[in-house]
Amino acid sequence: MMDVISRKMAFREKAARDGETVSAAAIKACGVTPYHLTEGLAGRRPLSAAVKQRFADYIGRSVEEVFGDAADNAA
């Protein structure tokens, strides 16, 4: 499972490679606001299974690699 910082860095790096801002990538790739995504990645807000899947797909990892057991606890 990735820690919070690793998740955020992987997302930022992918957005940069795609020539997008983090905000645009959050909306386009995950379908949520950047605030919602940041809070969810930090564990302060639940992320749905769909958002977790979109996030993992975007950074090229499996949901299990990114979120570990937390992937089963979707909102």
VMD Tcl script that builds the backbone (N, CA, C; Angstrom):
set m [mol new atoms 225]
animate dup $m
set s [atomselect $m all]
$s set {name element resname resid chain x y z} {
  {N N MET 1 A 0.849 -1.183 0.000}
  {CA C MET 1 A 0.000 0.000 0.000}
  {C C MET 1 A 0.895 1.248 0.000}
  {N N MET 2 A 0.494 2.217 -0.771}
  {CA C MET 2 A 1.232 3.474 -0.835}
  {C C MET 2 A 0.824 4.372 0.334}
  {N N ASP 3 A 1.772 5.157 0.822}
  {CA C ASP 3 A 1.416 6.126 1.853}
  {C C ASP 3 A 0.852 7.383 1.178}
  {N N VAL 4 A 0.330 8.279 1.990}
  {CA C VAL 4 A -0.339 9.481 1.477}
  {C C VAL 4 A 0.580 10.303 0.576}
  {N N ILE 5 A 1.784 10.516 1.002}
  {CA C ILE 5 A 2.723 11.338 0.222}
  {C C ILE 5 A 3.031 10.678 -1.118}
  {N N SER 6 A 3.229 9.362 -1.109}
  {CA C SER 6 A 3.513 8.646 -2.358}
  {C C SER 6 A 2.343 8.729 -3.331}
  {N N ARG 7 A 1.133 8.640 -2.803}
  {CA C ARG 7 A -0.055 8.764 -3.663}
  {C C ARG 7 A -0.101 10.136 -4.319}
  {N N LYS 8 A 0.076 11.172 -3.500}
  {CA C LYS 8 A 0.025 12.545 -4.022}
  {C C LYS 8 A 1.133 12.786 -5.044}
  {N N MET 9 A 2.337 12.306 -4.746}
  {CA C MET 9 A 3.460 12.509 -5.669}
  {C C MET 9 A 3.227 11.784 -6.991}
  {N N ALA 10 A 2.715 10.558 -6.924}
  {CA C ALA 10 A 2.452 9.803 -8.149}
  {C C ALA 10 A 1.422 10.529 -9.008}
  {N N PHE 11 A 0.408 11.090 -8.375}
  {CA C PHE 11 A -0.627 11.822 -9.103}
  {C C PHE 11 A -0.053 13.089 -9.725}
  {N N ARG 12 A 0.718 13.834 -8.950}
  {CA C ARG 12 A 1.333 15.070 -9.465}
  {C C ARG 12 A 2.257 14.782 -10.641}
  {N N GLU 13 A 3.070 13.724 -10.517}
  {CA C GLU 13 A 4.001 13.368 -11.586}
  {C C GLU 13 A 3.267 12.988 -12.863}
  {N N LYS 14 A 2.192 12.216 -12.733}
  {CA C LYS 14 A 1.418 11.818 -13.910}
  {C C LYS 14 A 0.756 13.034 -14.552}
  {N N ALA 15 A 0.198 13.909 -13.736}
  {CA C ALA 15 A -0.417 15.125 -14.275}
  {C C ALA 15 A 0.622 15.956 -15.023}
  {N N ALA 16 A 1.805 16.089 -14.442}
  {CA C ALA 16 A 2.869 16.864 -15.086}
  {C C ALA 16 A 3.272 16.226 -16.416}
  {N N ARG 17 A 3.402 14.904 -16.440}
  {CA C ARG 17 A 3.744 14.219 -17.698}
  {C C ARG 17 A 2.677 14.438 -18.762}
  {N N ASP 18 A 1.431 14.542 -18.316}
  {CA C ASP 18 A 0.320 14.758 -19.247}
  {C C ASP 18 A 0.118 16.233 -19.593}
  {N N GLY 19 A 0.910 17.103 -18.974}
  {CA C GLY 19 A 0.787 18.534 -19.240}
  {C C GLY 19 A -0.457 19.153 -18.645}
  {N N GLU 20 A -0.944 18.578 -17.537}
  {CA C GLU 20 A -2.150 19.084 -16.889}
  {C C GLU 20 A -1.834 19.592 -15.489}
  {N N THR 21 A -2.681 20.458 -14.995}
  {CA C THR 21 A -2.571 20.843 -13.597}
  {C C THR 21 A -3.161 19.716 -12.760}
  {N N VAL 22 A -2.808 19.697 -11.485}
  {CA C VAL 22 A -3.362 18.702 -10.575}
  {C C VAL 22 A -4.880 18.869 -10.492}
  {N N SER 23 A -5.332 20.106 -10.479}
  {CA C SER 23 A -6.774 20.365 -10.410}
  {C C SER 23 A -7.500 19.799 -11.622}
  {N N ALA 24 A -6.971 20.055 -12.798}
  {CA C ALA 24 A -7.603 19.549 -14.018}
  {C C ALA 24 A -7.574 18.026 -14.048}
  {N N ALA 25 A -6.486 17.437 -13.612}
  {CA C ALA 25 A -6.367 15.977 -13.603}
  {C C ALA 25 A -7.349 15.352 -12.621}
  {N N ALA 26 A -7.538 15.970 -11.460}
  {CA C ALA 26 A -8.482 15.436 -10.471}
  {C C ALA 26 A -9.887 15.381 -11.050}
  {N N ILE 27 A -10.259 16.446 -11.724}
  {CA C ILE 27 A -11.602 16.508 -12.300}
  {C C ILE 27 A -11.728 15.552 -13.482}
  {N N LYS 28 A -10.764 15.600 -14.389}
  {CA C LYS 28 A -10.835 14.798 -15.604}
  {C C LYS 28 A -10.662 13.301 -15.323}
  {N N ALA 29 A -9.661 12.946 -14.556}
  {CA C ALA 29 A -9.343 11.530 -14.350}
  {C C ALA 29 A -10.194 10.871 -13.270}
  {N N CYS 30 A -10.497 11.616 -12.209}
  {CA C CYS 30 A -11.188 11.014 -11.067}
  {C C CYS 30 A -12.622 11.468 -10.902}
  {N N GLY 31 A -12.991 12.557 -11.555}
  {CA C GLY 31 A -14.361 13.038 -11.481}
  {C C GLY 31 A -14.729 13.714 -10.178}
  {N N VAL 32 A -13.719 14.187 -9.461}
  {CA C VAL 32 A -13.965 14.887 -8.195}
  {C C VAL 32 A -13.148 16.164 -8.155}
  {N N THR 33 A -13.482 17.046 -7.216}
  {CA C THR 33 A -12.711 18.272 -7.070}
  {C C THR 33 A -11.334 17.943 -6.499}
  {N N PRO 34 A -10.372 18.816 -6.726}
  {CA C PRO 34 A -9.038 18.598 -6.152}
  {C C PRO 34 A -9.091 18.507 -4.625}
  {N N TYR 35 A -9.942 19.317 -4.006}
  {CA C TYR 35 A -10.071 19.277 -2.549}
  {C C TYR 35 A -10.591 17.920 -2.086}
  {N N HIS 36 A -11.624 17.432 -2.744}
  {CA C HIS 36 A -12.187 16.120 -2.401}
  {C C HIS 36 A -11.112 15.047 -2.530}
  {N N LEU 37 A -10.363 15.064 -3.613}
  {CA C LEU 37 A -9.331 14.062 -3.838}
  {C C LEU 37 A -8.236 14.156 -2.780}
  {N N THR 38 A -7.762 15.343 -2.505}
  {CA C THR 38 A -6.708 15.525 -1.503}
  {C C THR 38 A -7.154 15.050 -0.130}
  {N N GLU 39 A -8.361 15.416 0.250}
  {CA C GLU 39 A -8.892 14.988 1.548}
  {C C GLU 39 A -9.062 13.468 1.591}
  {N N GLY 40 A -9.501 12.891 0.503}
  {CA C GLY 40 A -9.670 11.443 0.442}
  {C C GLY 40 A -8.354 10.696 0.504}
  {N N LEU 41 A -7.359 11.196 -0.210}
  {CA C LEU 41 A -6.052 10.545 -0.194}
  {C C LEU 41 A -5.418 10.605 1.191}
  {N N ALA 42 A -5.719 11.658 1.923}
  {CA C ALA 42 A -5.179 11.821 3.272}
  {C C ALA 42 A -5.987 11.055 4.320}
  {N N GLY 43 A -7.110 10.465 3.887}
  {CA C GLY 43 A -7.924 9.698 4.813}
  {C C GLY 43 A -8.879 10.520 5.656}
  {N N ARG 44 A -9.040 11.781 5.297}
  {CA C ARG 44 A -9.948 12.650 6.047}
  {C C ARG 44 A -11.355 12.670 5.465}
  {N N ARG 45 A -11.512 12.017 4.326}
  {CA C ARG 45 A -12.807 11.966 3.649}
  {C C ARG 45 A -12.850 10.640 2.893}
  {N N PRO 46 A -13.980 9.948 2.916}
  {CA C PRO 46 A -14.030 8.665 2.199}
  {C C PRO 46 A -14.039 8.875 0.681}
  {N N LEU 47 A -13.400 7.953 -0.012}
  {CA C LEU 47 A -13.440 7.939 -1.473}
  {C C LEU 47 A -14.234 6.719 -1.906}
  {N N SER 48 A -15.085 6.889 -2.884}
  {CA C SER 48 A -15.861 5.757 -3.384}
  {C C SER 48 A -14.938 4.771 -4.088}
  {N N ALA 49 A -15.438 3.555 -4.262}
  {CA C ALA 49 A -14.677 2.537 -4.982}
  {C C ALA 49 A -14.379 3.002 -6.406}
  {N N ALA 50 A -15.318 3.711 -7.015}
  {CA C ALA 50 A -15.121 4.201 -8.385}
  {C C ALA 50 A -13.996 5.226 -8.448}
  {N N VAL 51 A -13.952 6.140 -7.495}
  {CA C VAL 51 A -12.887 7.155 -7.473}
  {C C VAL 51 A -11.542 6.488 -7.214}
  {N N LYS 52 A -11.510 5.533 -6.290}
  {CA C LYS 52 A -10.262 4.811 -6.027}
  {C C LYS 52 A -9.776 4.100 -7.281}
  {N N GLN 53 A -10.696 3.485 -8.010}
  {CA C GLN 53 A -10.323 2.783 -9.229}
  {C C GLN 53 A -9.803 3.753 -10.286}
  {N N ARG 54 A -10.489 4.882 -10.465}
  {CA C ARG 54 A -10.033 5.879 -11.450}
  {C C ARG 54 A -8.663 6.427 -11.082}
  {N N PHE 55 A -8.451 6.684 -9.795}
  {CA C PHE 55 A -7.159 7.194 -9.330}
  {C C PHE 55 A -6.057 6.180 -9.638}
  {N N ALA 56 A -6.283 4.937 -9.254}
  {CA C ALA 56 A -5.286 3.890 -9.475}
  {C C ALA 56 A -4.997 3.712 -10.968}
  {N N ASP 57 A -6.043 3.707 -11.780}
  {CA C ASP 57 A -5.860 3.588 -13.228}
  {C C ASP 57 A -5.026 4.749 -13.763}
  {N N TYR 58 A -5.311 5.936 -13.278}
  {CA C TYR 58 A -4.606 7.133 -13.759}
  {C C TYR 58 A -3.112 7.053 -13.494}
  {N N ILE 59 A -2.734 6.556 -12.314}
  {CA C ILE 59 A -1.297 6.489 -12.001}
  {C C ILE 59 A -0.678 5.161 -12.427}
  {N N GLY 60 A -1.490 4.284 -13.015}
  {CA C GLY 60 A -0.957 3.031 -13.553}
  {C C GLY 60 A -0.676 1.968 -12.513}
  {N N ARG 61 A -1.448 1.946 -11.460}
  {CA C ARG 61 A -1.283 0.941 -10.396}
  {C C ARG 61 A -2.624 0.277 -10.131}
  {N N SER 62 A -2.582 -0.823 -9.384}
  {CA C SER 62 A -3.834 -1.469 -8.990}
  {C C SER 62 A -4.381 -0.776 -7.747}
  {N N VAL 63 A -5.664 -0.922 -7.515}
  {CA C VAL 63 A -6.289 -0.338 -6.335}
  {C C VAL 63 A -5.626 -0.902 -5.074}
  {N N GLU 64 A -5.331 -2.183 -5.086}
  {CA C GLU 64 A -4.701 -2.819 -3.929}
  {C C GLU 64 A -3.318 -2.225 -3.650}
  {N N GLU 65 A -2.538 -1.969 -4.705}
  {CA C GLU 65 A -1.217 -1.357 -4.529}
  {C C GLU 65 A -1.323 0.037 -3.920}
  {N N VAL 66 A -2.325 0.782 -4.356}
  {CA C VAL 66 A -2.459 2.173 -3.926}
  {C C VAL 66 A -3.107 2.294 -2.557}
  {N N PHE 67 A -4.204 1.582 -2.351}
  {CA C PHE 67 A -4.996 1.776 -1.141}
  {C C PHE 67 A -4.963 0.603 -0.163}
  {N N GLY 68 A -4.413 -0.530 -0.559}
  {CA C GLY 68 A -4.363 -1.686 0.335}
  {C C GLY 68 A -5.748 -2.138 0.748}
  {N N ASP 69 A -5.883 -2.553 1.990}
  {CA C ASP 69 A -7.168 -3.029 2.508}
  {C C ASP 69 A -8.232 -1.924 2.493}
  {N N ALA 70 A -7.819 -0.674 2.538}
  {CA C ALA 70 A -8.772 0.437 2.543}
  {C C ALA 70 A -9.611 0.464 1.272}
  {N N ALA 71 A -9.145 -0.198 0.223}
  {CA C ALA 71 A -9.890 -0.214 -1.029}
  {C C ALA 71 A -11.236 -0.907 -0.856}
  {N N ASP 72 A -11.343 -1.787 0.133}
  {CA C ASP 72 A -12.596 -2.480 0.378}
  {C C ASP 72 A -13.572 -1.650 1.187}
  {N N ASN 73 A -13.111 -0.566 1.767}
  {CA C ASN 73 A -13.923 0.260 2.650}
  {C C ASN 73 A -14.414 1.515 1.944}
  {N N ALA 74 A -14.952 1.366 0.768}
  {CA C ALA 74 A -15.398 2.527 -0.005}
  {C C ALA 74 A -16.660 3.120 0.595}
  {N N ALA 75 A -16.803 4.397 0.366}
  {CA C ALA 75 A -17.989 5.109 0.862}
  {C C ALA 75 A -19.155 4.898 -0.066}
}
mol reanalyze $m
mol bondsrecalc $m
mol representation Tube
mol addrep $m
